Amino acid sequence: MRAGTSSTQDSRPGRGLTWPWFLVVVIVYAAIIQGLGALIGVDTSYSDSQFPTTESLVRNALIPIGASIVFAAAVVTWLGWWREVLHYRAPVRRWVRWVPISMLVVALVGVNYGHLADQSLSLVACLLVLGLFVGVGEELMFRGIGVHVFRRAGLTEGKVALYSSLVFGLVHISNAFGEGAQAILQALIVSTSGYFFYLCLRVGGIILLPMLVHGLWDTSLISNLVGDEPQASVGMALIILLQVTLIVVLLVKRHKIEPVALSRREPVTGPNRSAA
């Protein structure tokens, strides 16, 4: 997968992966999820719920996403990037810490606890595992492999954030196979979420933080969609409100993300470039 490897890539340990090949990896990743879902999935067209039963959640989501985690981990292992993927050195200003803090708080508050109390223990347990799987799998692929592909190409932190978030959003268009045109809107929303998770990575300096935030965020959202009768909660409104608020705040303050010491420097070349 080493095609047109740059000098920046040559100076780092492990194999090189250019962005066109990364897109190929992402296509395979999405094909695993969608293909397994189609192969072993349960028909839920009879229900308004996305996951009306434990079996549907396991076969339509848990197993396909679990397989995608194995694939992503295999790619990182083949590349020899584990040390690089697990830790990320790109400091931000202190106020950016409120991004993961606010997302964690709202995700925990936003879980539809009342609705989950009416579901079977097995369904709730599988939902929690699904949230964990989504957080681990998607962050490993996009904030792990994706972010480092663009960073190794010598891009600024702003472009690293933008391109990795766009790819993260675009891959969700694959959901159009099951959800129709609304998947396009979902892809746009997911792209903004991808930027938030990228900031979580920078705040924590370790990929475990965006994995945790992402997993809880999706658990909170999916908690409204399980069971025979999906039920939206006030927590869903809180999640939407925070999403909109973060978009506005980050659009306004996008030039004030870098630490002052870095933002006043002349741009530098190589993997330590930072100009979000």
N, C-alpha and C positions, 0 to 999 in steps of 0.2 A: 504493500500500500504506500510505498515511498515513491511518489511521483513528483518531480519538481521540488524536492526538499530544499528549503532555504538554508542559509548559513546559520540563522538563528536556531533552526531545528537541529542542525548538525552539532551545535555546541551544547545541547542538552542530552542527558542520559536517556536510554531507551530508543525505540524505533520512532521514525517520523510518520506523521499522518497529515496529509494536506487536506484542505477543506473540501475539495470535490470528493475525496475518498471518505471523508467524514459523512457527507451527505449520503453516500452509498451505505455506510454503516447504519445511519438513521433509517433509511428505507428498509433495510433488513430488520432492524429493531421493530419498526411499525408493522412490517409484514408478519413477524412472529406473533405479535399481539392480535392483529386482525385475523390472521390465518388460523391460529389455534382457536380463537373465539368462534370462527365460522365452522371449524371442524368438530369441536366438542361442545359448542355452546348450546344453551337451552333456549327454545323459542319463548319469548316473553311478550309477544304481540297481543296476547289476550289480556294483559294487565297494563294499567297506567304506570306501574312501578317499574323502575329500571332493574331492580333486584327483588322480585316478590318472594323468593324462597332462598334458603341457604344454598341449595343445589345450583340455582341460577347464578348466584354471586360467585360461587367457587368455580364453576365451569365457564362462565362468561367473562370473568375478570381475574380471579385469584390465580388460577393456573396459567393463563396466558401472560399475565404480568410477572409471575414468578419465573417463567421461562425467559422473559426479556431481561430479568436481573442476571440470570446465569449468562446470557449472551453478552451483556454489558461488562460483567466482571471478567469474562473470557477475553474480551477485546482489551481491557485495561491490562490484564496479565500479559497478553501477547505483546502489547506495546511496551511493557515494562514501566508503566507510569504510576504505580500505586503510591509511591511517596509523594509525587507531584500532585496527584489527584486528591489525596486526603488532606493536604495542607495548601493554603493559598495566601500568599503574601502580597497584599495590596491594601494598605490602610485607608480608612475613610475618616471623616470628621465625626465627632462624638454624637451629633444629633441624629446621624443615620442609624444609630443603635435602636431608635424608636421604631424602625421598620420591623425587625423581627420581634421586638417586645409587643408592639401593638397587634401583630398578626397572631402571635401565640395566645395573647389574652382573648382576642375576639374569636379565635378558633375554638378555644376551650369554652367560652361563654355561649358560642353559637351552636354547639352540638344540640341536636333535638332530643334532649334526654327523655322527655315525656313520651315521644314517639318510640324511642328505642326500648323504653320500659314495657311497651306492649308487644315487643317482638320476642322471638325465641332466643334463648341463650346462645345457641349455635350460630344464629344469624348475626347477633351482635359481636360475638367473638370473631367471626370471619370478617366482619366489617373492620374491626380493629386491625386485623392482620392485613387486610387490603390497604388500609391507610398506610401502614408501615411499608408494604411492598411498593406502593406508588411513590412514596417519599424516597426510598432507597433507589429504585430503578430509574426514575426520571432524573433525579439529581445526579446519579452516577453517569448517566448518558449525556446530559446537557450542561450541568455545572461542573461535572467531572471531565469527561472527554471533550465535550464541545468547547467549553471555556478555554481549555488548554490548547486545543487545536488552533483557535484564533489568536491566543496569546503567543504561541510559538511562532506564528506567522509574523510577529513583530507589530501587531496592531495596538493602538492605544486602548486603554481600559474602557473608554466610551464605546469604541467599535466592538470590542470583545463582548461587552454587555449587550449591545444592540443586536449583533449578528447571532449570538447564541440564543437570545430571547426570541428572535424572529424564527429561527429554526425550530425552537421549542413550540412556538405557536403553530407554525405551519404543519408540523407532524400531526397535530390534533385534527387537521382537516380529514385525516384518514377515518375519523369517526363519522364522516358523512355517509359511510356505507351503512351505518345503523341509525343515524340521527337526521340525515337529510341536510338541507341548506343551513340549518341553524348551527352546524358545525363550523361554518365560516365565521360567524359571530363569535363562537366559542374560541376559535383560533386567535382572533384579535384580543379577546380578554385574557386568554392564556399567555399571550406574548407579554402583556404588562405584568402578569404574575411572575413570569420568568425573570423579568428585571428585578422584581422584589426579592426573589430567591437568590439572584446574583448578589444583591446587596447583603443578604443574610450571610452568604459565603464570605464576603469581604469583612463583615463585622466580626464574624466568629473566627475567621482564619482557618477554619476546618470544615469539611463538607458535611459533617454530622449535624451542624446547626441548620442549614437549609433542608436537609433530609427530615429533621424533626419538625420544622415549621411547615414544610410541604405536606408531610404525612398527616399532621393534625388539621391543616387547612382543608385537605380533601376529605378527611374523616368527617369533619363538621358539615361539609356540603353534602356528602353522600348519606349522612344520617337522616336526611329528609326524604331520601329516594328509595329506602328499603321497605320491605313488607308488602302486604297485599294492597294497601292504600297509602301512597306517598303523601306526606303532610309537611307543608312548608311551615317554618316557625319564625318567630321574631328574630332569632339568631341569624337566619338567612338574610334578613334586612340589614343586620349589623355588618355582616360580611360584605355585602354589596356596598354599603356606605363607606366602610373602610377602604375597599378597593378604589372607589371613586376619589376619596380623600387623598390616598397615597398617590394616585395618578396626578392629581392637581398639585400637591405639594412637591413632588419630584420634578414635574415640568417647570415649576417656578424656581426651584432650588437646584436644578440639575448641574449648574456650574459651581455649586458650593458643596460638592460631595467630597472632593479631594482635600486632604489636609492642607493647611495654609502653606506650610513649608514646601509642599510639592506643587501646589497650584501656582506659586510665584516663580517656579523654575522655568527655564527654557525647556521645550520638549526634548527628550532623549530618545535614542534609538535602542532597539533590543527589547528583551522580555520585560524590563522594568519600566517601560513607558507607561505613564498614567495621566490621562487627560479625559476623564469621564465627562 
